[in-house]
Amino acid sequence: MVQLLTYHKRHSYATKSNQHRVVKTPGGKLVYYTTKKRASGPKCPIIGKRIQGIPHLRPTEYKRSRLSRNRRIVNRAYGGLLSGGAVRERIILAFLVEEQKIVKKVLKIQKAKEKQATKS
């Protein structure tokens, strides 16, 4: 004879937050287990890719008491917040901006010397 199963929690609609699976207990009964939603993991806000080295958990699982710091972050600048590619882009952009400032300063000095040479 087949055992009838009934929902005992929430509603009977098959929504994402109301997923169940059938589990056989050691006593031989069939019961519903409520399954958790699958976690997608943290994403980089700049590039949009998943951040490597960080486990895919639900948002509440990243809290301080549930997950240690070395599992929440990656060992680099902006680790755990930005992906490696985004950090690399930021470093290159900052370097190029500084280079541009130096080039402007050098050109200004050359122009001033040229002006002085034409006056005298």
Order of alpha helices (4+ residues) and beta strands (2+ residues): beta-beta-alpha-alpha
